[in-house]
Amino acid sequence: MAVITSKQLWQERNRLAEEQRIAADSGDKDKALVIQGHIEQLDVTLEHVIDMEDALRNAPKPKPQNTSFAERIFGARDEFHGVEIGFKNSAEVGPRNDATVVTVGAPTEIELELPAKPESPFQTFADTLLEAPAAGSVSYKQRSTQTGSPDTWGGVTSGNSATKSRVLYSYKDAVANKETIAGYVPISKESLRDYDELMDVTNHDLLLDLDMKTNSKYWTGDSSTGIVGITNVTGIQTFETAMGGNYYEAIRKMRTLVMKNGLCIPTHVAVSPEIKEAIDLYKTATGLYQTLGTNIYWGMPVVEDPDCPGILVYDSFAARRRAIHGGVSVEIGYYNDQFIKNELSILAEWTKALQVRRPDGFCYAEKTDLDKTE
């Protein structure tokens, strides 16, 4: 049986009300009274339906059963029967969830589960950039310079046209080189049968290390065949004015540079933990703290990144990360696969690139320059 909604009941009520009006106008009072009875019954039904819809609308949604990255690699616990040396699989990272605590019937005398590596308390520069898939290194057009600007045209005088302003927009060819980043953790053969241990090693040690190393590459990478970090990208703006450690004022001046020269509104400001600490500890002449630990500087969310060498004011849409061939590959094998087998390990790797389309959407300052007094 089809479920009738309150919207459908309202439509039926409006139809009956119109029929009642027509009957009353034509002098058919009996029909109008019958329709009035239908409308009153419909009102009672409508009230119940609205109450039921409100109850359903306000009912708590069932919690989605998200799987962790390691579960997508090794499968569900109930279906796990161990992995063999040479095992290899790959999956998208997606949401990362803590390992589920499973209660077994009898207590254990020895706890063999490895303590999980804690996640970094810091947000990173990489977290703020959009990511798009790619098949390999990406060749693209990068915004460069503009020569000239529109101006008043003098019109035609005695049959001769005045010179019109010439505006040239230039672009240059750029390449976002791919770079494969990998890491491994030594394990024992017994670990290949231990689901919880594989979960912890994969979700925490391997994945967190890949994240941290890749973020470091996005900052200071300088490989001619790999990732070029944002501080080494040609064309980004630099702020080298001596500020005597007045970082908060420097951020405002850098914001102006991005808006004037990059023609965009910066979305974030990345700072090192040391600079964030210094700003948090700014005091007035009477000894009162000025910022009270705010995470918004001049209208921009603060990204406290331990890999940041100074201050970066930027538009996060001016660059993006590229994920080559999808997600993370996880493989189990020997570290040196020689005649004499030695160190058994679990390895994870991914391939990334950094594509900067508008370098002038970034303004970078070294801490050493900002600390100078003249």
VMD Tcl script that draws the C-alpha trace (Angstrom):
set ca {
  {0.00 0.00 0.00}
  {1.37 3.38 -0.99}
  {2.24 5.83 1.80}
  {0.36 9.14 1.56}
  {2.35 12.19 2.64}
  {1.11 15.37 4.27}
  {1.75 17.22 1.00}
  {-0.63 14.89 -0.85}
  {-3.26 15.27 1.89}
  {-3.03 19.06 1.65}
  {-3.58 18.84 -2.09}
  {-6.67 16.67 -1.53}
  {-7.97 19.10 1.11}
  {-7.55 22.05 -1.25}
  {-9.43 20.12 -3.95}
  {-12.33 19.39 -1.58}
  {-12.43 22.99 -0.40}
  {-12.75 24.13 -4.02}
  {-15.60 21.64 -4.65}
  {-17.34 22.87 -1.48}
  {-17.08 26.46 -2.67}
  {-18.58 25.56 -6.06}
  {-21.43 23.62 -4.39}
  {-22.19 26.52 -2.05}
  {-22.16 29.03 -4.92}
  {-24.62 26.86 -6.89}
  {-26.98 26.61 -3.90}
  {-26.40 22.86 -3.29}
  {-26.16 23.08 0.52}
  {-26.46 19.30 1.08}
  {-23.43 18.56 -1.07}
  {-21.49 21.37 0.60}
  {-22.26 19.87 4.05}
  {-21.16 16.38 2.93}
  {-17.88 17.79 1.61}
  {-17.42 19.68 4.90}
  {-17.58 16.32 6.72}
  {-14.89 14.90 4.42}
  {-12.70 17.94 5.07}
  {-13.03 17.57 8.85}
  {-12.08 13.88 8.67}
  {-9.14 14.78 6.44}
  {-7.97 17.40 8.96}
  {-7.82 14.74 11.69}
  {-5.83 12.41 9.41}
  {-3.55 15.25 8.34}
  {-2.72 16.10 11.96}
  {-1.66 12.49 12.65}
  {0.44 12.30 9.46}
  {2.27 15.55 10.28}
  {3.06 14.25 13.79}
  {4.44 11.01 12.34}
  {6.54 12.86 9.77}
  {7.99 15.11 12.50}
  {8.87 12.06 14.58}
  {10.63 10.40 11.64}
  {12.41 13.63 10.75}
  {13.74 14.08 14.28}
  {14.66 10.44 14.84}
  {18.43 9.85 15.18}
  {20.03 8.62 12.00}
  {21.75 5.24 12.14}
  {25.48 5.61 12.53}
  {27.21 4.81 9.22}
  {29.53 1.85 9.36}
  {32.68 3.36 7.90}
  {35.60 1.05 7.28}
  {39.15 2.07 8.03}
  {41.88 2.12 5.39}
  {43.43 -1.06 6.78}
  {40.06 -2.85 6.64}
  {39.81 -1.99 2.96}
  {43.28 -3.48 2.50}
  {42.89 -6.68 4.55}
  {39.10 -7.16 4.38}
  {36.58 -7.67 7.16}
  {37.70 -9.27 10.41}
  {35.27 -12.21 10.09}
  {36.67 -13.02 6.67}
  {40.35 -12.64 7.63}
  {42.44 -15.82 7.51}
  {45.90 -14.25 7.47}
  {47.99 -12.99 4.58}
  {50.88 -14.58 2.78}
  {54.28 -13.15 1.98}
  {53.95 -11.37 -1.35}
  {50.46 -10.05 -0.53}
  {49.67 -6.73 -2.24}
  {46.55 -4.57 -2.38}
  {45.66 -0.89 -2.76}
  {42.75 1.31 -1.65}
  {41.70 4.92 -1.28}
  {42.57 6.45 2.06}
  {39.14 7.98 2.87}
  {38.08 8.49 6.49}
  {40.41 7.02 9.07}
  {38.77 5.39 12.07}
  {40.29 4.00 15.22}
  {40.58 0.25 15.48}
  {37.39 -1.32 16.83}
  {37.69 -2.91 20.26}
  {36.60 -6.54 20.07}
  {35.70 -8.43 23.24}
  {36.48 -12.14 23.35}
  {34.99 -14.58 25.79}
  {38.03 -15.38 27.92}
  {40.51 -12.84 29.33}
  {44.01 -12.89 27.88}
  {47.09 -13.25 30.04}
  {49.41 -11.41 27.66}
  {48.46 -8.39 25.56}
  {50.34 -8.49 22.27}
  {48.66 -5.53 20.58}
  {51.15 -2.83 19.56}
  {50.44 0.67 20.90}
  {49.14 2.80 18.03}
  {51.17 5.76 16.85}
  {49.21 8.92 17.78}
  {48.03 11.24 15.04}
  {49.64 14.67 14.76}
  {47.77 17.38 16.72}
  {48.55 19.85 13.92}
  {46.64 20.61 10.76}
  {48.91 20.67 7.72}
  {49.30 22.77 4.59}
  {48.43 19.70 2.50}
  {45.11 19.31 4.35}
  {43.92 22.69 3.03}
  {44.53 21.95 -0.66}
  {42.03 20.19 -2.90}
  {43.17 16.89 -4.41}
  {42.38 15.57 -7.88}
  {43.42 12.30 -9.55}
  {45.98 12.21 -12.35}
  {47.54 9.55 -14.56}
  {51.10 10.82 -14.12}
  {53.12 14.03 -14.08}
  {50.88 16.92 -15.18}
  {51.84 19.49 -17.83}
  {49.73 22.63 -17.48}
  {49.56 26.37 -18.07}
  {50.68 28.59 -15.20}
  {49.60 32.22 -14.88}
  {52.62 34.50 -15.34}
  {52.50 38.27 -15.92}
  {50.27 41.00 -17.36}
  {51.62 43.86 -19.46}
  {49.56 47.01 -19.91}
  {46.00 47.75 -18.85}
  {42.79 49.06 -20.44}
  {42.68 52.86 -20.86}
  {40.64 55.61 -22.49}
  {40.45 55.55 -26.28}
  {40.80 58.96 -27.89}
  {38.39 58.18 -30.72}
  {38.79 59.21 -34.38}
  {40.16 62.62 -35.31}
  {40.21 63.77 -38.94}
  {39.83 60.18 -40.06}
  {42.67 58.91 -37.88}
  {42.00 56.58 -34.97}
  {43.76 57.15 -31.70}
  {45.94 54.33 -30.39}
  {44.12 51.85 -28.20}
  {45.59 50.37 -25.06}
  {47.27 47.02 -25.45}
  {46.95 44.40 -22.74}
  {49.03 41.23 -22.83}
  {48.33 38.29 -20.53}
  {51.17 35.79 -20.46}
  {51.19 32.17 -19.39}
  {54.04 29.73 -19.15}
  {54.29 25.97 -19.43}
  {54.77 24.19 -16.12}
  {55.00 20.58 -15.01}
  {53.80 19.08 -11.74}
  {56.28 16.23 -11.44}
  {55.10 13.07 -9.74}
  {57.06 11.56 -6.88}
  {56.56 8.20 -5.21}
  {56.85 8.25 -1.43}
  {57.12 4.94 0.40}
  {57.86 3.59 3.84}
  {58.01 0.18 5.46}
  {57.72 -1.34 8.93}
  {59.50 -4.60 9.90}
  {57.08 -7.30 11.05}
  {57.22 -10.96 12.02}
  {55.55 -13.90 10.33}
  {53.25 -14.18 13.35}
  {52.04 -10.64 12.64}
  {50.65 -11.79 9.30}
  {48.00 -13.73 11.25}
  {47.27 -10.95 13.76}
  {44.42 -8.77 12.44}
  {44.68 -6.11 15.19}
  {48.40 -5.66 14.72}
  {48.01 -5.28 10.95}
  {45.25 -2.70 11.59}
  {47.46 -0.61 13.88}
  {50.57 -0.74 11.72}
  {48.68 0.12 8.52}
  {46.27 2.76 9.85}
  {48.80 4.52 12.05}
  {52.52 3.95 11.46}
  {52.44 3.61 7.67}
  {49.67 6.05 6.78}
  {50.66 8.79 9.24}
  {54.30 8.64 8.16}
  {53.28 8.94 4.50}
  {51.14 11.97 5.35}
  {53.90 13.74 7.26}
  {56.60 13.06 4.68}
  {54.37 14.15 1.79}
  {53.41 17.37 3.57}
  {57.11 18.11 4.09}
  {57.66 17.63 0.34}
  {54.82 20.07 -0.43}
  {56.69 22.67 1.62}
  {60.37 22.30 0.73}
  {60.67 19.67 -2.00}
  {63.36 20.66 -4.50}
  {63.73 17.66 -6.79}
  {64.15 18.36 -10.48}
  {62.25 15.16 -11.22}
  {59.83 15.12 -8.28}
  {57.71 17.39 -6.13}
  {58.72 21.05 -6.03}
  {57.59 22.47 -2.69}
  {55.67 25.73 -2.50}
  {58.65 27.63 -1.04}
  {60.69 26.70 -4.13}
  {58.04 27.45 -6.77}
  {59.11 30.23 -9.13}
  {56.75 33.19 -9.08}
  {55.42 33.10 -5.52}
  {55.55 36.41 -3.68}
  {58.05 36.91 -0.87}
  {57.93 39.26 2.10}
  {61.40 40.16 3.38}
  {60.73 43.28 5.45}
  {62.43 43.33 8.86}
  {59.60 43.26 11.41}
  {61.47 42.76 14.68}
  {59.37 39.69 15.42}
  {56.02 41.44 14.89}
  {54.54 38.47 13.05}
  {50.92 39.54 13.40}
  {51.56 42.81 11.56}
  {53.59 40.98 8.90}
  {50.64 38.68 8.19}
  {48.40 41.69 7.49}
  {50.94 43.17 5.07}
  {51.32 39.82 3.30}
  {47.55 39.57 2.96}
  {47.59 42.90 1.12}
  {50.26 41.64 -1.30}
  {48.20 38.57 -2.19}
  {45.09 40.68 -2.76}
  {46.84 43.38 -4.84}
  {49.23 41.29 -6.90}
  {47.48 37.92 -6.89}
  {43.99 39.45 -7.32}
  {42.50 36.96 -4.88}
  {41.41 36.84 -1.27}
  {43.71 34.59 0.76}
  {41.89 31.74 2.46}
  {44.51 30.60 4.99}
  {47.67 31.62 6.82}
  {50.14 28.86 7.66}
  {52.61 29.43 10.48}
  {55.20 27.39 12.33}
  {54.33 26.32 15.90}
  {57.00 28.73 17.19}
  {55.41 31.72 15.44}
  {51.93 30.66 16.60}
  {53.22 30.45 20.15}
  {54.84 33.90 19.92}
  {51.59 35.49 18.67}
  {49.56 33.72 21.37}
  {51.90 35.18 24.01}
  {51.68 38.80 22.82}
  {50.92 41.02 25.83}
  {49.74 44.58 26.35}
  {51.73 47.12 28.34}
  {49.77 46.05 31.42}
  {50.64 42.37 30.95}
  {47.35 41.14 29.49}
  {47.38 38.61 26.65}
  {46.19 40.18 23.39}
  {45.04 37.33 21.15}
  {43.73 34.79 23.70}
  {44.74 31.89 21.45}
  {42.51 32.75 18.50}
  {42.81 30.61 15.37}
  {41.72 33.39 13.02}
  {44.26 36.02 11.94}
  {42.93 38.96 9.93}
  {39.94 36.90 8.78}
  {42.02 33.86 7.74}
  {41.98 30.45 9.47}
  {45.36 29.60 10.98}
  {47.16 26.43 9.87}
  {49.74 25.55 12.52}
  {52.10 23.31 10.58}
  {55.39 21.96 12.04}
  {56.84 21.75 8.52}
  {56.20 25.46 7.82}
  {59.56 27.33 7.83}
  {57.93 30.72 8.53}
  {54.65 32.28 7.40}
  {52.65 31.56 4.26}
  {49.57 33.61 3.37}
  {47.74 31.96 0.48}
  {44.64 31.17 -1.52}
  {44.15 27.42 -1.18}
  {42.44 27.32 -4.60}
  {45.60 28.60 -6.33}
  {47.17 25.12 -6.10}
  {46.07 21.55 -5.70}
  {47.47 18.17 -4.89}
  {47.44 15.48 -7.55}
  {47.03 11.80 -6.64}
  {48.69 9.60 -9.24}
  {47.00 6.26 -9.96}
  {44.54 6.58 -7.08}
  {45.20 5.53 -3.51}
  {47.81 3.83 -1.36}
  {49.44 0.53 -2.26}
  {50.22 -1.87 0.60}
  {52.58 -4.80 0.04}
  {54.16 -7.48 2.22}
  {57.56 -8.96 1.43}
  {61.23 -9.04 2.34}
  {63.23 -5.84 2.58}
  {66.12 -7.42 0.66}
  {64.73 -10.24 -1.45}
  {68.06 -12.00 -1.96}
  {69.18 -15.64 -1.88}
  {69.22 -15.45 1.92}
  {65.88 -13.92 2.91}
  {66.22 -11.38 5.68}
  {63.90 -8.64 6.97}
  {60.17 -9.27 6.47}
  {58.26 -5.99 6.19}
  {54.96 -4.34 5.31}
  {55.32 -1.44 2.88}
  {52.96 1.36 1.87}
  {53.47 3.83 -0.95}
  {51.65 6.46 -2.97}
  {52.55 8.82 -5.77}
  {51.78 12.53 -5.48}
  {52.39 15.84 -7.29}
  {51.86 19.53 -6.45}
  {50.28 21.70 -9.14}
  {50.52 25.48 -8.59}
  {48.38 27.29 -11.15}
  {48.68 30.82 -9.72}
  {51.99 31.35 -7.90}
  {51.11 34.95 -7.00}
  {48.30 33.58 -4.85}
  {51.01 32.71 -2.30}
  {53.14 35.06 -0.18}
  {55.94 33.55 1.89}
  {58.16 35.00 4.62}
  {61.15 33.40 6.35}
  {61.17 33.62 10.14}
  {64.79 34.80 10.10}
  {63.84 37.80 7.93}
  {60.87 38.70 10.12}
  {63.03 38.58 13.25}
  {65.44 41.22 11.92}
  {65.12 44.74 13.29}
  {66.60 46.56 10.29}
}
mol new
graphics top color blue
foreach p $ca { graphics top sphere $p radius 0.5 }
foreach p [lrange $ca 0 end-1] q [lrange $ca 1 end] { graphics top cylinder $p $q radius 0.2 }
display resetview
